[in-house]
Amino acid sequence: MDEWLNMIDNEVSPTGQQRDGIVTRRSASSKRLVGMTALVTGGGSGVGRGIALRLADSGCEVAIADIADPEISEVTVEEIKASGGSAFAVQADVSSSKGVKAIFDEVLAKFPKLDLLVNNAGVQTWKSLLDTTEEEWDWVLDTNLKGAFLTIQKAALQMRTQGRGSIVNIGSGCNKVPFPNLSSYTASKGGIEMLTKVAAVELGPLGIRVNCVAPGAIEIERTKRETPNYAETWGAITPLRRIGTPTDVASVVVFLASEDSAFINGQTICVDGGLFCQPVWPYADCK
């Protein structure tokens, strides 16, 4: 447990502080989401934690659903409460309809309405296409893509009765660009982009907006384990010459939850510092 707490404490705070060498680059909260409620899947740690913290800091009541040890999510909940916000944690698995029902039964028992769903829960398997097993493929697709499908269905049924709502799916740079040794993850995130579009078309007439946020290289504990010099490696090839933070992603989620984005629907917003808009460019003197 102490190891998990240390990992979480090293991630980005929404308070404008520097943690583990990462500056959040965030101005004071405008409390633009006061009176709203949100469900964030995979919100106990990493990018999901950053999103939950920023939503709460903007005045939103937050439900954090995560399959991990509930004590991990409770750390985020307690941080939100210590800052004057409102949050609670739910432990459940989004990869099955039973797990999703359990999440929504608890969330809707505590919230009179649901204004925002953030589909952030995700897993990955680092293996070549030829070495990936059927079980590994199913685990990734069931969590990342089927989980989003199931939670969108449940959230939309509730939002339909309200006549409004916002759904934000967390994608990836591999929404459009293939990532080697991540065939199942890339397939799931490509599917997320098209699921976002079809959901936006079908749910728009019900007053429900559906959009996607596609992060680039974001420094969290998981990504730092990919390489000893994660920030330097990815920052060097990102046009803004830095990597992203969970707060960079969370700021866009807050925007998509607010009335400032009232006419934005079916879109993917890349939060990658320009990383994945670059072509393969062989002329070294033009870089």
C-alpha positions in Angstrom: 0.0 0.0 0.0 2.8 2.4 0.8 4.3 1.8 -2.6 1.0 2.7 -4.3 0.6 5.8 -2.2 4.1 6.9 -3.2 3.3 6.3 -6.9 0.2 8.3 -6.7 1.8 11.1 -4.7 4.4 11.5 -7.5 1.8 12.2 -10.1 0.5 15.6 -11.1 -1.5 17.8 -8.6 -4.2 20.1 -9.8 -3.1 22.8 -7.5 -0.4 24.4 -9.7 2.4 22.8 -7.7 5.4 20.9 -9.1 5.5 17.2 -8.4 8.3 14.8 -9.4 9.6 17.5 -11.7 6.3 18.0 -13.5 4.7 21.5 -13.6 1.0 21.4 -14.0 0.7 24.7 -16.0 -2.8 25.5 -14.7 -4.5 28.7 -13.8 -6.9 29.1 -10.9 -10.2 27.3 -11.2 -13.2 29.2 -12.5 -15.6 26.8 -10.8 -17.4 26.5 -14.2 -18.9 23.1 -13.4 -20.7 24.0 -10.2 -23.9 21.9 -9.8 -22.8 19.2 -12.2 -22.0 15.6 -11.6 -19.5 13.3 -13.3 -18.5 9.7 -13.5 -14.8 9.0 -14.3 -13.9 5.4 -15.1 -10.3 4.4 -14.3 -10.2 7.5 -12.1 -8.1 6.2 -9.2 -4.7 6.9 -10.7 -2.9 8.3 -13.7 -4.7 10.4 -16.3 -8.1 9.5 -14.8 -7.0 10.8 -11.4 -5.9 14.0 -12.9 -9.3 14.4 -14.6 -11.2 13.6 -11.4 -9.2 16.2 -9.5 -9.6 18.9 -12.1 -13.4 18.2 -12.4 -13.8 18.5 -8.7 -11.7 21.7 -8.6 -14.1 23.1 -11.2 -17.0 22.5 -8.9 -18.2 19.1 -10.2 -19.3 16.3 -7.9 -17.3 13.3 -9.0 -17.8 9.5 -8.8 -14.6 7.6 -9.4 -15.0 4.0 -10.7 -11.9 1.8 -10.8 -11.1 -1.9 -10.7 -8.0 -1.4 -8.6 -7.6 -1.6 -4.9 -10.3 0.7 -3.5 -7.8 2.3 -1.2 -6.1 3.8 -4.2 -9.3 5.6 -5.3 -9.9 6.7 -1.8 -6.7 8.6 -1.8 -8.0 10.7 -4.7 -11.4 11.0 -3.0 -9.8 12.3 0.2 -7.7 14.8 -1.7 -10.8 16.1 -3.4 -12.6 16.4 -0.1 -9.6 18.1 1.6 -9.8 20.8 -1.1 -13.5 21.3 -0.4 -14.9 19.2 -3.2 -17.3 16.2 -3.3 -16.4 12.7 -4.4 -16.8 9.0 -3.7 -15.3 5.8 -5.1 -16.9 2.8 -6.7 -15.0 -0.5 -7.3 -16.2 -2.3 -10.4 -15.1 -3.8 -13.7 -16.3 -2.0 -16.9 -15.5 -5.0 -19.1 -18.8 -6.7 -18.3 -22.5 -5.6 -18.3 -22.7 -6.8 -14.7 -19.9 -4.6 -13.6 -21.2 -1.6 -15.4 -24.7 -2.1 -13.9 -23.1 -2.2 -10.5 -21.3 1.1 -11.1 -24.4 2.9 -12.3 -26.7 1.5 -9.6 -24.4 3.0 -7.0 -23.7 6.3 -8.8 -27.4 7.0 -9.6 -28.4 6.1 -6.1 -26.1 9.0 -4.9 -26.5 11.4 -7.8 -29.9 12.9 -8.7 -28.6 13.2 -12.3 -25.5 12.5 -14.4 -24.1 15.4 -16.4 -20.8 13.9 -17.6 -19.3 10.5 -18.3 -15.6 10.2 -18.8 -14.5 6.8 -20.3 -10.9 6.6 -19.2 -10.6 3.0 -18.0 -8.0 1.2 -20.2 -5.4 -1.5 -20.2 -2.7 -2.6 -22.7 -0.5 -5.5 -23.5 3.0 -4.9 -24.8 3.5 -7.7 -27.3 4.0 -8.2 -31.0 1.0 -9.0 -33.1 2.2 -12.6 -33.6 2.8 -13.1 -29.9 -0.5 -11.6 -28.5 -2.8 -14.3 -27.2 -6.5 -14.5 -27.7 -7.0 -14.0 -23.9 -4.8 -10.8 -24.0 -6.7 -9.5 -27.0 -10.0 -10.0 -25.3 -8.9 -8.4 -22.1 -7.8 -5.2 -23.8 -10.8 -5.0 -26.2 -13.3 -5.8 -23.5 -11.9 -3.2 -21.1 -11.1 -0.4 -23.5 -13.8 -0.7 -26.2 -16.6 -2.8 -24.9 -16.3 -1.0 -21.6 -16.8 2.3 -23.4 -19.8 0.9 -25.3 -21.5 -0.4 -22.1 -21.0 2.7 -20.1 -22.1 5.0 -23.0 -25.3 3.0 -23.2 -26.0 3.3 -19.4 -25.1 6.9 -19.2 -27.2 7.8 -22.3 -30.3 6.1 -20.9 -30.0 8.4 -17.9 -29.1 11.5 -19.8 -32.0 10.9 -22.2 -34.4 11.5 -19.3 -32.6 14.7 -18.5 -32.6 15.9 -22.1 -28.9 16.7 -21.9 -25.4 15.4 -21.1 -21.8 15.1 -22.2 -19.7 12.0 -22.8 -16.0 12.2 -23.2 -14.0 9.1 -24.4 -10.3 9.1 -23.7 -8.5 7.9 -26.8 -4.8 8.0 -27.8 -2.4 9.0 -30.5 -3.0 5.5 -31.9 -6.6 6.5 -32.7 -5.0 7.2 -36.1 -1.3 6.2 -35.9 -0.4 2.5 -35.4 1.8 1.8 -32.3 4.1 -1.2 -32.7 3.7 -4.0 -30.2 0.4 -2.6 -29.1 -1.9 -4.2 -31.7 -4.9 -4.8 -29.3 -4.5 -1.3 -27.7 -4.3 0.4 -31.1 -7.3 -1.5 -32.4 -9.3 -0.6 -29.3 -8.5 3.1 -29.5 -9.2 3.2 -33.2 -12.6 1.7 -32.3 -13.1 4.4 -29.6 -12.8 7.1 -32.3 -15.5 5.6 -34.5 -17.7 4.7 -31.5 -17.5 8.3 -30.5 -18.7 9.4 -33.9 -21.6 7.0 -34.2 -22.7 7.8 -30.6 -22.6 11.5 -31.4 -24.8 11.0 -34.4 -27.3 8.9 -32.6 -27.4 10.7 -29.3 -27.1 14.2 -30.5 -30.9 14.5 -31.1 -31.4 13.6 -27.4 -29.3 16.5 -26.3 -26.2 14.3 -25.5 -22.8 15.3 -26.9 -20.1 12.7 -27.4 -16.5 13.6 -28.0 -13.0 12.1 -27.7 -9.8 13.4 -26.2 -6.7 11.8 -27.6 -3.6 12.3 -25.4 -0.1 12.1 -26.7 2.9 11.4 -24.5 1.7 12.0 -20.9 4.0 11.4 -18.0 2.4 9.2 -15.3 3.8 6.3 -13.3 2.8 3.8 -15.9 4.4 5.6 -18.9 7.6 6.4 -16.9 8.1 2.7 -16.5 8.2 2.3 -20.4 11.7 3.9 -20.6 14.2 5.3 -18.1 14.1 8.7 -19.8 10.4 9.0 -20.8 10.2 12.8 -20.6 13.4 13.3 -22.6 12.6 10.7 -25.2 9.2 11.9 -26.1 9.8 15.6 -25.3 12.6 15.7 -27.9 10.2 14.7 -30.8 7.2 16.7 -29.6 6.9 20.1 -31.4 6.3 21.9 -28.1 9.4 20.2 -26.8 7.9 18.9 -23.7 5.6 16.0 -22.7 2.1 16.4 -21.4 0.7 16.1 -17.9 -2.7 14.7 -16.7 -3.7 18.3 -16.2 -3.2 19.1 -19.9 -5.8 16.3 -20.7 -8.1 17.2 -17.8 -8.4 20.9 -18.9 -9.9 19.7 -22.3 -12.3 17.4 -20.5 -13.5 20.3 -18.3 -14.0 22.3 -21.5 -16.0 19.5 -23.1 -18.2 19.2 -20.0 -19.0 22.9 -20.0 -21.4 25.1 -22.0 -18.4 26.6 -23.7 -18.4 23.5 -25.9 -22.2 23.4 -26.4 -21.9 23.0 -30.2 -19.0 20.5 -30.3 -20.1 17.0 -31.0 -18.4 13.9 -32.5 -15.0 15.4 -32.5 -11.6 14.1 -31.4 -9.3 16.7 -29.8 -5.7 15.7 -29.7 -3.8 16.8 -26.6 -0.3 15.9 -27.8 1.7 19.1 -28.3 1.6 18.4 -32.1 3.3 15.0 -31.7 1.1 13.0 -34.0 0.4 15.7 -36.6 3.9 15.4 -37.9 4.8 13.7 -41.2 7.8 11.4 -41.7 10.2 14.1 -42.9 13.6 12.9 -44.2 15.2 16.3 -44.7 17.3 16.9 -41.6 18.1 20.6 -42.5 14.3 21.4 -42.5 13.6 20.2 -39.0 
